[in-house]
Amino acid sequence: MSSEYKLKTPLEKEDLARLKIGDKVLLSGKIYTARDAAHKRLVQLIKEGKELPIELEGQVIYYVGPTPPKPGQVIGSAGPTTSERMDPYAPLLLDHGLKAMIGKGQRSNAVVEAIKRNGAVYFAATGGVGALLAKAVKSSRIVAYEELGAEAIRELEVEDFPLIVAIDAQGRDLYVEGVSQYCLP
């Protein structure tokens, strides 16, 4: 039986510890967008001991490359992208304070272990409904790597952004456990 929670960023480890796979979350506050090109740059800065363009402690990164907004919109379609492309970078970002990621699809064992080690979570956003998800975005501004276009890092202000806990802080994985419930032995 799943529960429903409202969370606000920055996220606290204690708030994430109570979440279980399958729980529904309405997330509000500031989150960042980043895909693989931006992740590669962030990891390089960490390895070089340089300052990051965003604060990672307690933050959320949404794996999305939003489309340009139409007149009167804050952001265009903003559906999740496949998360596995960020797997080579995610453990180091989690070790540097990142508390949650939003995307779609399974994660590597290394990411699951980093989630457990850091008391973080992985949220799934529903794919194919990017225009509907964009309605939860109240503001958007580019904060780093503008030259990357859709893959630039943006700061989004979201209100009641709908998510499902896909991997909880204990490392339980909805993509594994959920499937096993419905497959024949």
N, C-alpha and C positions, 0 to 999 in steps of 0.2 A: 504494500500500500504506500503510495507516494504522498508526500506532504507538499504544501505550498508555502513559499517564503518570499518576503520582500527584502531585498538587500540594497545597501547604498555603498558606493565607493567613497574612499578607499576601503578595501575589504580587510577584515580582521581574521586572523587565524581561527579564533574562537567561533566566529560565525560560520566559517567553512567546515569546521570539525563536525557540526551537527547535520550537515547535508549528507544525503544518501543518494545513490544512483536512482534515477527515475524521478527525483523530486523536481517540482516545477518552481522556477525562480523568476520573479519580476525584478530586474536590475535597474537601478536609477543612479545617476551621477555621471562622473567623467570616466570615459574609457578611451583607449587609443586603438587606432587601426594600424595594422602592419602585416605585410606579406613577406615572402621569402627574400626579396631584394633588400628590404629595410632590416629584416632580421639579420642578414649577413653583415650589414654595416654596424648594427648594434653590438653584435658579438665581437666584431673586429675592434671596436672602441673599448670594450671590456678587456679584451686580451692585451691591448696596448696601454691599459690603465688610464684611459682618457674619460672625460666626462660625457655622459649620455645626454641626448637632446630632450629626453623625457625622464621623469622620476618613475622607477619601477616598483618601489616599495608599496605593497598593498594594491597595486594596480591590475588592470585587466587589459589584455590585448585581444582585439577582435580581428580575425583573419578575414578581411574583406577588401575588395577593390571596388568601391562604389562608383556608379556611373555618374556623369555630370547631372546636377539638378536642373529640372525644368523651371521656367519662371515661376516664382512664388514658392518653390520648394527649398528646404534646407539642404537636402542631399538627394541624389538619385537613388535608384535601386541599390539596396545594400544587403544582399544575401551573403551567407558565409561561403568561403572557399574551402577546398579540401585541406585538412590540417596537416597531413603527413609531410607536406613540403617544408613545414617549419620544424619538423622533428629533429634535424641536426642541430638546431639553434636553441630550442625550447629549454633543455635542461640547464644551460648556463644562465639563461634569463630568469628561470625559476630560482636558481641558487642566488641570484642577485635581487630577490625581493618580489618578483612577479607573483601574483596570487591566483590569477585565473586567466584562462584562454577561452575564446569562443570560436567555434568552427563547426566543421562537419566531418564525420568519418573517424576511423580508428586511429590510435596513437601507438607509437613504438614502445617496447618494453623500457627503454631508457627514459622516455618521457613519463611513463607511469611511475617508475622508481623515483624520478625527480619530484613528481607531484606528491608522492608519499613522504619523501624526505623533507619537503618544505611545507606540508600541510596546505597544499594548494588544491584547486579543482579544475576540471575541464568541462566547460559547458557546451552543449550542442544547441545550435540554432537551426531552425527548420530551413532546409534548402528549398529553392524554387519559389519562395515568397518574399523576395528581396524588396519589392515595392511596399508590401505590408510592414515589414520590419523597419523600413525607412520612416514610417509614421511615428515610431517611438524615438526618433532622433530629433532633438529640439534645437541643437546647434552643431555646427561643424566648422573646423578651421584647420588648415595645414600647419603643423608645428615643426616638421623636419622633412628634408629630402623632396622638396617640391618637384625637382627634375624627374622624379620617378612617376609622375602623373598619378594614375589611379592607385599606384602602390606607395605613394607618399604616406608618411605618418600623419594621421589626423587626430585631433582631439575632438571627440564627440560628447555631447551632453545628451544622455538618454533618460527616458522616463518610462518605467514599467516595461523594459525590454524583455520579451518573453524567451526563457531559456529552459533547458532540461539539464540536470546534472548527469553527465555522461561518464565521468570518472571522478569518484569522490576522493577525499583526502586520505582515505585508507587504502586507495588503489583499486577499489572495486570498479569494474568496467562494464557499463551497460551494454556495450557492443559485444562483450563476451557472455556475460550472465543473462542478458535478455534473450540472445539467440539460443542459448542452451535450454531455456525454458520451453521453447517451441519446436526444438528439433527432436526427432526420434533417436533413441539410443543406437 
